[in-house]
Amino acid sequence: MGVEESPTPGCLFLDITGLERLFGGEMALAGQILRDFAARGLAVRVAIADTLGAAWAVARFGTGQAPVSLFQELPGSECGETVAASPSPARHTDPGPFPPSRDHSLHPPEQRRPGTAIVCIPPGQSLRALKPLPVEALRLPLETIEKLHSLGITRIEQLERLPREELACRFGPGLIQRWDQALGRLAEPIPVWPPLPKFAVRHELEHPVTNREQVAIVLEQLVARLSEQLVDCGCGALQLECRLECQEGEVVAMGVGLFQPTASPRHLSQLAQTRLERATIPSPLVAISLGASLVGPLEHRQEELFVDAPMRNGSRFLAMLIDRLASRLGRGAVLRVRPLPDAQPELAYRYDPWVSMRGRDTAVRSAGRPFPASRARCHRPARAQGDGQKVLRDDPVATGGALPPRPLRVLRRPIAVSVISLAPHGPPFCFRLRGKEHRIAWTWGPERIETGWWRGPAIARDYYRVETADGHRFWLFRDLKDGRWFLQGHFA
């Protein structure tokens, strides 16, 4: 059993494969679930399907909308459920008629509006049941849904008619992933809540305390006890959760994220003390709790006998520095650059926090083509130009000193430059930047980059990697719309 992945989850997932014989059939099991929820004053909707995605979609959006031939009335139903008698391996429950955040116990069952139902999709009929549903039933991001609506695509049956190979590049890989999960082409494990912190300590104060120095001493003792628990299990903390319980009933919660697992009492104590300095305590404290809500295996390293190789501990010192900066300045102020598979250089990166409150980043790097979101093609370069300038192909054997495909430094905004070319659409011969003229000795390119129409205003550019006579290396491009030249970056 698990819950949906959402900040405010309102759905439960169960795998009921093989359980129907223990309850007299799937319908009997679903009916028992409904009665148990009704006994607690909750109205729910139950859906049974081959996949979690299909069950979620039908439970949320499918009551009364799926084809009639898929359903039949359950005899003797107390709530008037609409169900199917065919068995299916997955079961999903969703609070249908009411928002997930509402307290249903305040309303007795007889005062609720009708709508509680059991819906069962026969095996192999998931696509048929999904077609009439809105695209929101695929659990897509809001941005993707808005794009689909802007194109007039509001139903899954409209989306199903589009070529599959075009969906990923126009709407992102998430759409294909959700589509395949709903149809069973891609496995989807049941998401589960992480267990309660196994590593936790608590200290109740004899008298209410207002002095922060005393609170810091107690917090240091709690960190030492927590570190012992972590070391005994060979684990390190990736996220600390501290709760300061006040005399007036308020609770001050403090969270500390770490870059890599650690059980060092000194390091953890410094991070906790830094967060304590920034916390606002409304009334005297009566208890302090500390727990490691996210842990990871410790990396054991052998200590160096001699200190002639300080760089061996560089990664450890870097992690400690990142943790301290994030704790002092906030994790949103300590960022790193993450490359993105985009042909347009200004959009080929983003800034992510070094320290995440969910622990260390485990995103899988893209292993596909470098520019799946647009088209990039390299043209065969022109012949050698006169006056000593040479245009070369990107062949490391032929060129030897060819520049890498992308510069080390990319400007946030391209700078317009004046360029002289020997041919109207040929490579640059020289250019002027900030009042200084640069004469080009070597040129690599062009590399043409074009973005798709679905990205908004079309981008079409010819990029050149150039080396000047004085040894400087630049990345220039010509805008194919108006023929203007720009400087995009510098090579080291």
C-alpha positions in Angstrom: 0.0 0.0 0.0 1.2 3.5 -0.7 0.0 7.1 -1.4 0.3 9.3 -4.4 3.3 11.5 -4.7 1.9 15.0 -3.9 2.4 17.7 -1.3 -1.2 17.0 -0.1 -1.8 13.4 -1.1 -5.5 12.4 -1.3 -5.2 9.0 -3.0 -4.3 5.5 -1.7 -2.8 2.7 -3.9 -3.1 -1.0 -3.3 -1.9 -4.1 -5.2 -4.7 -6.6 -4.7 -3.3 -9.3 -7.0 -4.3 -12.7 -5.6 -6.3 -11.2 -2.7 -9.8 -11.5 -4.2 -10.1 -15.2 -3.1 -9.5 -14.1 0.5 -12.5 -11.7 0.5 -14.9 -13.5 -1.8 -14.0 -11.5 -4.9 -12.8 -8.1 -5.9 -16.3 -6.6 -5.5 -16.5 -7.9 -2.0 -13.1 -6.4 -1.2 -14.1 -3.0 -2.7 -17.4 -3.0 -0.8 -15.6 -3.7 2.5 -13.2 -0.8 1.8 -16.2 1.5 1.2 -17.9 0.4 4.4 -14.7 0.9 6.4 -14.3 4.5 5.1 -18.0 5.2 5.6 -17.7 4.1 9.2 -15.2 6.9 9.7 -17.4 9.4 8.0 -15.5 9.5 4.7 -16.9 9.2 1.2 -14.5 7.7 -1.3 -14.4 6.4 -4.9 -12.7 3.0 -5.6 -11.3 2.1 -9.0 -9.8 -1.3 -10.1 -7.6 -1.4 -13.2 -4.5 -3.0 -14.7 -2.2 -0.1 -13.8 -1.9 2.6 -11.2 -2.2 5.3 -13.8 -5.5 4.0 -15.2 -6.9 3.4 -11.8 -6.0 7.0 -10.7 -7.5 8.5 -13.9 -10.8 6.6 -13.6 -11.1 7.3 -9.9 -10.6 11.0 -10.4 -12.3 11.6 -13.7 -14.0 8.5 -14.9 -17.2 8.0 -12.9 -20.0 8.1 -15.4 -17.7 8.9 -18.3 -16.3 5.6 -19.3 -18.0 3.4 -22.0 -21.1 1.8 -20.6 -20.1 -1.6 -21.8 -17.3 -1.7 -19.3 -19.5 -1.5 -16.3 -22.5 -3.2 -14.7 -24.5 -2.6 -11.6 -23.5 -4.5 -8.4 -26.6 -6.3 -7.1 -27.5 -5.4 -3.6 -25.2 -2.4 -3.4 -25.9 -0.2 -0.5 -24.5 2.9 -2.1 -25.6 2.3 -5.7 -22.0 1.6 -7.0 -21.3 1.0 -10.7 -18.8 -1.8 -11.1 -17.5 -4.5 -13.4 -17.2 -8.1 -12.6 -13.9 -8.8 -14.4 -10.9 -9.2 -12.2 -7.9 -6.8 -12.4 -4.6 -6.7 -10.6 -4.4 -3.1 -9.2 -6.7 -1.2 -7.0 -6.8 2.5 -6.3 -8.8 4.6 -3.9 -9.5 8.3 -4.2 -11.6 10.8 -2.2 -13.9 11.7 -5.1 -16.7 14.2 -4.3 -14.7 16.2 -1.7 -11.4 18.0 -1.7 -8.6 16.0 0.0 -8.0 18.7 2.6 -11.6 18.8 3.8 -12.5 17.2 7.2 -15.2 14.7 6.1 -15.9 13.6 9.7 -17.9 16.8 10.2 -20.6 15.7 7.8 -22.6 12.5 8.5 -23.0 10.1 5.5 -26.7 10.8 5.0 -26.0 14.5 4.4 -23.4 14.0 1.6 -24.2 14.3 -2.0 -24.3 11.0 -4.0 -21.3 9.9 -6.1 -19.5 7.2 -4.1 -18.8 4.4 -6.6 -16.8 1.4 -7.4 -15.4 1.3 -11.0 -13.6 -1.7 -12.4 -11.9 -1.8 -15.8 -11.6 -5.3 -17.3 -8.1 -6.5 -18.2 -6.8 -5.0 -21.5 -9.4 -2.3 -21.6 -7.4 0.6 -20.1 -7.0 2.5 -23.3 -10.7 2.3 -24.1 -11.6 3.6 -20.6 -9.0 6.4 -20.8 -9.9 7.8 -24.2 -13.0 9.9 -23.2 -11.2 11.3 -20.1 -9.5 14.8 -20.0 -5.8 15.1 -20.4 -5.5 16.0 -16.8 -6.2 12.3 -16.0 -2.6 11.4 -17.1 -1.1 13.2 -14.1 0.7 15.8 -16.3 2.4 19.0 -15.1 0.3 22.1 -15.3 2.6 23.6 -18.0 2.1 20.6 -20.2 -1.7 20.7 -19.7 -1.8 24.4 -20.7 0.2 23.7 -23.9 -2.2 20.9 -24.8 -5.2 23.1 -24.2 -3.7 25.9 -26.2 -3.6 23.5 -29.2 -7.2 22.4 -28.6 -6.3 19.0 -27.1 -8.5 18.5 -24.1 -9.3 14.7 -24.3 -7.0 11.7 -24.2 -8.5 10.4 -27.4 -7.3 13.5 -29.2 -3.8 13.0 -27.8 -3.8 9.3 -28.8 -4.2 10.2 -32.5 -0.9 12.3 -32.6 2.3 10.7 -33.8 4.1 9.2 -30.7 7.6 10.3 -31.9 6.5 14.0 -32.0 5.0 14.0 -28.4 8.3 13.9 -26.5 10.0 16.7 -28.4 6.9 19.0 -28.3 5.7 18.4 -24.8 8.6 16.8 -23.0 9.5 13.2 -22.0 7.1 13.3 -19.0 4.0 13.0 -21.2 5.3 9.8 -22.8 6.2 8.4 -19.5 2.8 9.0 -18.0 1.1 7.6 -21.1 3.1 4.4 -21.0 2.6 4.0 -17.3 -1.2 4.3 -17.7 -1.2 1.7 -20.4 1.2 -0.7 -18.7 4.0 -0.3 -21.2 6.2 1.1 -18.5 6.4 -0.3 -15.0 5.3 2.0 -12.1 6.0 0.9 -8.6 3.6 1.9 -5.9 4.9 5.1 -4.2 5.1 4.7 -0.5 5.5 7.2 2.4 9.0 7.2 3.8 9.0 5.6 7.3 9.1 7.7 10.4 12.6 8.7 11.4 14.3 5.7 12.8 17.1 7.9 14.3 15.5 10.3 16.8 16.2 11.7 20.2 14.3 13.9 22.6 14.9 15.8 25.7 12.3 17.3 28.0 13.5 20.3 30.0 12.9 20.4 33.8 11.9 24.0 33.6 10.9 26.2 30.7 14.1 27.7 29.1 14.4 31.0 27.3 18.2 31.3 27.3 19.6 30.4 23.8 22.9 29.3 25.3 21.2 26.7 27.4 19.2 25.6 24.3 22.4 25.3 22.3 24.0 23.1 25.0 21.0 20.7 25.0 21.0 20.6 21.2 24.7 19.7 21.2 24.0 16.8 23.5 21.1 15.6 21.4 23.4 15.7 18.3 26.0 13.6 20.1 23.3 11.0 21.0 22.0 11.0 17.4 25.5 10.6 15.9 26.0 7.5 18.1 22.8 5.9 16.7 23.9 6.7 13.1 27.4 5.4 13.5 26.1 2.1 15.1 24.1 1.5 11.9 26.8 2.7 9.5 24.6 5.6 8.3 25.0 9.3 7.9 22.4 12.0 8.1 21.2 13.7 4.9 18.5 15.7 6.5 18.0 16.7 10.1 14.6 17.7 11.6 14.6 19.7 14.9 11.4 20.5 16.8 11.4 23.1 19.6 8.3 22.7 21.7 7.2 25.9 23.4 5.3 26.4 26.6 2.3 28.0 24.9 1.9 25.1 22.6 3.7 26.4 19.6 6.2 24.2 17.8 9.2 25.7 15.9 10.4 23.3 13.2 13.9 23.6 11.8 15.2 21.5 8.8 18.8 21.1 7.8 19.7 19.5 4.5 23.2 18.1 3.8 25.2 17.5 0.6 26.4 14.1 1.6 25.8 11.7 4.5 27.7 12.4 7.6 27.6 11.4 11.3 30.2 13.9 12.5 28.9 15.4 15.8 30.9 18.5 15.3 29.7 19.2 11.8 26.0 18.4 12.6 26.2 20.5 15.7 27.5 23.5 13.8 24.7 23.2 11.2 22.1 22.9 13.9 23.5 25.9 15.9 23.5 28.0 12.7 19.8 27.2 12.2 19.0 27.9 15.8 20.5 31.4 15.5 18.0 32.2 12.8 15.0 30.7 14.5 12.3 32.8 16.2 11.2 31.3 19.5 7.8 32.8 20.6 7.8 31.5 24.2 9.9 29.4 26.6 10.9 25.9 25.5 9.8 22.8 27.3 11.2 20.1 25.1 13.6 19.6 22.1 13.4 16.8 19.6 16.0 15.9 16.9 15.8 13.3 14.2 17.5 12.2 11.0 14.5 12.0 8.6 16.8 11.0 5.6 19.9 9.0 5.9 22.5 7.3 3.6 25.4 5.0 3.9 28.6 6.4 5.3 31.7 6.5 3.1 34.7 5.3 5.0 38.0 6.7 4.1 41.4 5.8 5.4 43.2 8.7 7.1 46.4 10.0 5.6 49.6 9.5 7.5 51.3 12.5 5.8 49.6 15.7 4.8 51.4 16.1 1.5 48.3 15.4 -0.5 45.6 17.8 0.8 43.5 17.4 -2.4 42.5 13.8 -1.4 40.1 15.3 1.2 38.9 18.0 -1.2 35.5 16.5 -1.8 34.9 16.2 2.0 35.9 19.7 2.7 33.8 20.9 -0.2 30.8 19.1 1.2 31.3 20.7 4.6 31.6 24.1 3.0 28.4 23.7 1.0 26.5 22.5 4.1 27.6 25.5 6.2 26.9 28.0 3.5 23.4 26.6 2.8 22.7 26.5 6.6 23.9 30.1 7.0 22.5 31.7 3.8 19.7 29.3 2.9 19.8 26.5 0.4 18.3 28.8 -2.3 21.5 30.9 -2.2 24.0 28.1 -2.8 23.4 27.0 -6.4 25.1 24.9 -9.0 24.7 24.9 -12.8 23.0 21.9 -14.4 23.3 21.4 -18.1 20.0 20.8 -20.1 19.6 19.1 -23.4 18.7 22.2 -25.4 20.3 23.5 -28.6 19.7 27.2 -27.7 22.7 28.1 -25.4 20.8 30.6 -23.3 18.3 27.8 -22.3 20.9 25.0 -22.0 21.3 25.2 -18.3 19.5 25.9 -15.0 20.5 26.7 -11.4 19.7 24.0 -8.8 20.4 24.1 -5.0 23.5 22.2 -4.0 21.7 21.0 -0.9 18.2 19.6 -1.4 15.7 19.0 1.4 15.1 15.6 -0.1 18.7 14.6 0.1 21.3 14.3 -2.5 20.3 14.6 -6.1 19.9 11.3 -7.9 18.6 12.5 -11.2 19.6 10.3 -14.1 21.7 12.1 -16.7 20.3 12.2 -20.2 21.8 9.6 -22.5 20.0 10.5 -25.6 20.9 13.0 -28.4 22.4 16.3 -27.2 19.6 18.4 -28.6 16.3 16.5 -28.5 14.2 19.6 -28.0 15.3 21.2 -31.3 17.1 20.5 -34.5 20.9 21.1 -34.9 22.8 20.3 -37.9 26.4 21.1 -39.0 27.0 22.2 -42.6 30.2 21.3 -44.5 32.5 24.3 -44.2 33.6 26.5 -47.0 37.0 26.2 -48.7 40.0 28.0 -47.4 39.7 31.8 -47.6 42.3 34.2 -48.8 44.7 36.3 -46.9 45.8 33.5 -44.5 42.4 32.6 -43.0 41.5 28.9 -43.0 38.2 27.2 -42.5 38.4 23.7 -41.0 36.2 20.7 -40.4 35.6 19.4 -36.9 38.0 16.5 -37.5 40.4 16.1 -34.5 42.8 14.1 -36.7 42.9 16.7 -39.5 42.9 19.8 -37.3 44.8 18.7 -34.2 44.1 21.9 -32.3 40.3 22.1 -33.0 38.3 23.9 -30.4 35.8 21.9 -28.3 32.1 22.1 -29.4 31.1 24.5 -26.7 33.1 27.2 -24.9 33.9 27.2 -21.2 32.2 30.5 -20.6 28.8 31.3 -22.2 27.5 34.9 -21.9 24.1 35.3 -20.3 23.1 37.5 -23.2 24.7 37.6 -26.6 26.6 40.8 -27.5 26.1 42.3 -30.9 29.4 42.7 -32.8 30.3 44.1 -36.2 31.6 41.4 -38.5 33.2 41.5 -42.0 32.8 38.4 -44.2 34.3 37.8 -47.6 31.1 36.1 -48.8 27.5 37.2 -48.0 26.8 34.0 -46.1 30.4 32.9 -45.4 32.4 32.7 -42.3 33.6 35.8 -40.5 36.9 37.4 -41.6 37.3 39.9 -38.7 35.1 41.5 -36.1 35.0 44.5 -33.8 34.3 44.1 -30.1 34.3 47.1 -27.7 36.2 49.3 -30.1 38.9 46.7 -30.8 39.3 44.9 -34.1 40.0 41.2 -34.0 41.4 39.5 -37.1 40.4 35.8 -37.5 43.0 33.3 -38.4 41.1 30.0 -38.0 37.4 29.2 -38.2 35.5 26.0 -37.4 31.9 25.7 -38.6 29.3 26.6 -39.4 26.9 24.7 -37.0 23.3 25.6 -37.7 20.9 25.5 -34.9 17.1 25.8 -35.4 14.4 25.4 -32.8 11.0 23.9 -33.5 7.8 26.0 -34.2 6.3 24.7 -30.9 8.9 26.5 -28.9 7.5 29.9 -29.7 9.5 32.4 -31.9 11.8 30.4 -34.1 15.5 30.6 -33.6 17.8 30.0 -36.6 21.6 30.6 -36.2 24.9 29.7 -37.8 27.6 29.3 -35.1 31.4 29.6 -35.7 34.3 28.9 -33.4 37.0 31.2 -34.3 40.6 31.9 -33.2 42.1 35.4 -33.7 45.6 36.2 -34.9 46.6 37.1 -31.3 45.4 33.7 -29.9 42.0 34.6 -28.5 39.1 32.2 -29.1 35.5 33.2 -29.4 32.1 31.7 -30.2 30.2 33.8 -32.8 26.9 33.3 -34.5 24.9 34.9 -37.3 21.2 35.3 -36.9 19.7 33.9 -40.1 16.7 36.2 -39.8 18.4 39.5 -40.2 22.0 38.6 -40.8 23.3 40.3 -37.6 26.3 38.8 -35.7 26.6 38.2 -32.0 29.3 37.0 -29.6 28.0 34.1 -27.5 31.0 32.9 -25.5 34.7 32.6 -24.9 37.0 29.5 -25.1 39.7 29.1 -22.5 
